[in-house]
Amino acid sequence: MQEALQHNILYSCVGEQKRGEEPFVPEHVLGLIIQGSIDVFTENGVENLAKGTLSLVRKNQLIKAVKKPDAEKPFMGIYIFLDTNLLKNYSLEHNIRGSGIYVGEPNVMLQFDPFMKGYFDSLMPYFDQPERLTETLAKVKTIEAIELLLRNPTLKNFLFDFSEPHKIDLEAFMNRYFSYNVPMTQFAKLTGRSISSFKRDFTKVFNTTPEKWLQNRRLEMAFFLITQRKKRPSEVYLEVGFENLSHFSTAFKNKFGVNASGV
């Protein structure tokens, strides 16, 4: 088994080190590392999340992570995606609302107490047979997760803040997240813009199109990593935001006039 998404619950079992393909988090995620660990790349360096780490990850953010198995055992984790519509319905049904815009940490480490252990233990039988987790059961288990999280009243704003990302400094955001390989529509959403206003504002700020700027910025970072940090092209292309090595190698040669493996 590699990874199986059954409705909104993801069972992950990875036998070799694996970088997450999709760095954009569209919904809140409650996740437990059952075996192995995860390296999360942040602006402050690499943070390792070990076996037994229980975390709540906020939606609408970009995250780079690598799942790492133990020496003899695969990586295993369970992730519950807390769908916005389900949260809205829960909020209305139970008359629970946030008191304002959530301004806390985007990733919250939680205590893996006996109640959370019992909850995740109840999901384990579906690890090998995820097809037995029906849509109705998945909804019941998601509501149970919400109930458990609300034991901590400080998480109410986290869960029930339904505001959209506000318009933010485009230059600062793009220089921070240029290496994340996500569609332009997601860059636009995360900066609080429609795709048309994003492209318009981008041209005003950078005097070029987003596509051209991103490729040049990623290639410049790749050149630095290869020449100064002595990294191999095969190590670099994903790190700077290219989808495949072939495209990266061609773009690198076109920009710098030499092969990436020869600098």
N, C-alpha and C positions, 0 to 999 in steps of 0.2 A: 504493500500500500504506500502511495506517495502522499497525495493530498486529496481529500474528499470534502466538497462543500455540499452539505445537505440543508437546503433552505437557507437559514442564516447562521448555521453552525459549521465551523470548519475543523476537520480532523486532519492534523498534519503529522506525517511520519516520513522523515527524510534520512536516508542512509549515508549521505555525503554532504559536505558543506554546500550550502545553497543560498544564493542571494535572492531576496524577495523580488519578484518580477515587477510588482506594482507598488511604487512608493507612495501613492496617494491614498489616504485613508478617508473614504467617503462617509463612513458611519462610526459612531462610538464602538469600541471593541473591548470586551472583557476577555482576557487571555491568561492561560496558565501554562507554564513550561513544565511538562511532566518528566522529560528526560532530555539531557543535553543542555545547550545554552544558546543565547542569541547575542551577537555583537550589534549594537545600535550605534550608528555613526552620527554624531552631533557636532555642532560648531565648536564644542569644547573638547573634542576627541572621541574616542571609542569607549562606550559603556557596555560592560558585559552583564547580561541578565542570566542568572544561573538557574539551575533546576529548582523548582518550587516557587519561582517568582510569579506573583499574581499581580496583574496590572490592568488599569483602565486607561485606554488610549482615546484621546478626543478626536472627533471627526474633523474634516477639512484641514488636514495638515500633511506635510510631506515627510516621509521617514525612510531612511536607508537602513537595512538590517540584513544580517547574514545568520542563517540558522546553522548551528554547529553540533554535530552528533558527538557523543562520548567516544572514547577509544574503541569500544567494542559494541556499543549500543546506538541505535539510530536516535535522531532528534524526534521528540514527540511533544505535541502541544494541542490544546483545544482552545478555540476562539469563538466567542459568541458576538455576532454583530447586532448591535442594538438599533434596529431600524427606526428612523425618525418618525415614520407614520405610526408605528406601534407605540412609541414614546408619547406622541401627541394624543393618541387615543387613551392611553393609560392616564395621562395628565387630566384629561377631561372627565374620564370615568371616576377617578378618585379625588378630583378637585385638588390636585397638587400642582403648584406652579413655582417656577423659579422666581426669585425676588429681583432679578435683573440679569444683565449680561455677565457671563462667567468670565472671570479675570484671573483664575488660578492657574496652576501648572497644567500643561496640556496632557501630560502623562503622569498618572497617579499610581504609586505603588501601594498595594493593599495587603492587609494581614491575611494570611492563609489560615484562618481559624477553623475550628471543627465544623462550623456551618458551611463555610465555603468548601471544605474538604468533602463533606457529605454531598454537596451539590455536584461537584465535579466527578465524584465517585459514581453518581447516578447516571452520568453521561458516558462513562467508560465502556459499558456494554455495546454502545453504538459505534465504538472506534473501529472494530472489525466488520461491523454490519451497519454502516450509516444509512443504508436504504430502509432500515426498519424505523428510522426516526421520521415519522410522518410530519406533515405540515402542522397539524394540530398539536402534536407533542412538542415540536420545536417552538411553537408559540407559547405553550404552557411553560416550558423550560426557560424561555427568554423572560417571561413575566416573573418567574421565580428569581431569576438573576437580578432583575430590577428591584424586587422586594428586598433581597439581601443587601444590595448596594445602598438602599435607602435607610438601612440601619445607621449609616453615617449621614447625618443631616447636612453636612457640608457638601455632599455630592448632589444635592437637589438642583442647584444652579447648573452644575456640570451636565446633568441629564436633561433638564427641561429648559435650557436656553435654546430657543429655536430661531434666534436672529441669524441673518445671513452675514458673511464676512463683510466688514466695512472697507471703504476705499482707503488703501494704504500707500505708502511711499513706494512707487514702482521701481525706482533705481535701486534702493536698498534691498528690496525683496528679490529682484532678479539677480543681483550680484551675490546674494546669499544662496539662492536655490537653482542657479543655472545648470548645475550638473545633474539635476533630477530629470529623468526621462519621462515626462508626462505630456499629454496633449495640451495644445495651446489653450483650449477651452478651460482646462483646470487651472492653468496659470492665471487666466482671466478671473475665474471665480474666486481664487484665493486672494487676489488683490482687490476684490470687491467691484469688479467691472464686468460689463458685457463683453463679448469677444470683439465687437466693433470698437468700443471705447478703449479696450485694452490695446488694440493695434494702433489706434489713433494716438493715445497717450504715449505708447512705446516709441513711435516715430518722433514725437516731439522731444522725448527725453534722450534717446540714443541716436537719433538722426539716421536710422536704418530700420529694416524690418526685423521683427522678432526672430524669424528663421535664420537670417544672416548673422545677426548678433549672437544668437545661441551657438551656432556652429563655430564662429570665430573664437568666442570665449572658451568653449570647451576644448578647442584645438590648442589654444594658448596654454591652458592648464595642463593638457596632456604633454605638451612640449616641456613644460617645467618639470613635471613628474618624471619624464623619461630622461631628461638631461641632467637634472639636479638631484633627483631622488633615486636615479638609476633603476627605475621600474621598467618592466617589459611592457610592450604594447598590449599583450594579452591580459596584463593586470590592469591596464589603464583605461581601456576603451569603455568598459561598463562604469567605472568610477566617475568618469567625466560626463557620462550621459548618452553615449552612442549605443545603438541597439545591437550592432554586430561588428566584428573585427574587420570584415572586408570593407564595409562602408567607411569605417574609421581610417583604415590604411589608405584608401583612395583619397579621402578628404585631406589627410595629413600631407600626403605627397603633393597634392594640388596647391596647398597653402605654403608649405615650406620648401618644396623642391627636392626633398630627400625622403627616402623610406623611413617610417617610424622606427624600424629595427636597425637603421644604420646611423642614427644620430648619436 
